[in-house]
Amino acid sequence: MSETLLEVDAIAKRYGGVQAVKALSFTLRRGEILGLLGPNGAGKTTAFNMIAGFVAPDQGRIALAGRDITGRRPWDVCKAGVARTFQLSRPFGGMSTRENLVVGSLVKTNDRARSLALADELLDFLGLGALADTDADNLTAFERRKVELGRALSTEPELLLMDEVVAGATPQEALAMVELVKKVHQRGITVLIIEHVMKVIMGLSHRVIVMHHGELIADGEPAAVVKQPDVLKAYFGDDYVDAGA
């Protein structure tokens, strides 16, 4: 995992009087699972939005495999090799599970036969084969989350951005999603993941970075980072750290 796939260099975003992200810099190596931690309002999703092209940074640079993707439109960033899942899964209603995945593949190809073959392979991979012809409106919340993941994978990304993949999931569903993320990584896909459930991050990530008030405050191995005073203070406050917890 020595080759840099994603380079984020001093990106920043302000909304009115709020500085959501301040000169954020980090790198992500090819083949790595990098966890992005931080309390609510830390700027994590804004950082995701800038990397994925949904929001243009006010300053700084974002490069994918050495190619500048700063400020490019979301569909162009996707074509370049970055896919993204969202906190709220919203598959296309009135379309089948298979058709939802086919839509994702059209970013890279107009070959319908190839798109269908990829969709069917991913449906099996996700354990959704039996639901291929089911209207996405009739799926459970967890099934919709897997469709969201499948639609991202159907764009054949180099880098997958995942935003709170176990939000609202039962403990059993959370475990199943963790295993799916591991399988995604085994497909050769690099992963950048936001997650509030510490157990998930600790079990998945090779490395974690932590944001607070829009700034990077820690970067390193999960077990070491979560013990750092600045990280404990960000999550639990000054009193927790001062008490020697």
Buried (B, 14 or more C-beta within 10 A) or exposed (E): EEEBBBBBBEBBBEEEEEBBBBBBBBBBBBBBBBBBBBBEBBBBBBBBBBBBBBBEBBEBBBBBBEEEBBBBEBEEBBEBBBBBBBBEBEBBEEBBBBBBBBBBBEBBEEEEEEBBEBBBBBBEBBEBBEBBEBBBEEBEEBBBBBBBBBBBBBBBBBBBBBBBBBBEBEEEBBBBBBEBBEEBBEEEBBBBBBBBBBEBBBBBBBBBBBBBBBBBBBBEEBEEBBEBEEBBBBBEEEEEBEEEE
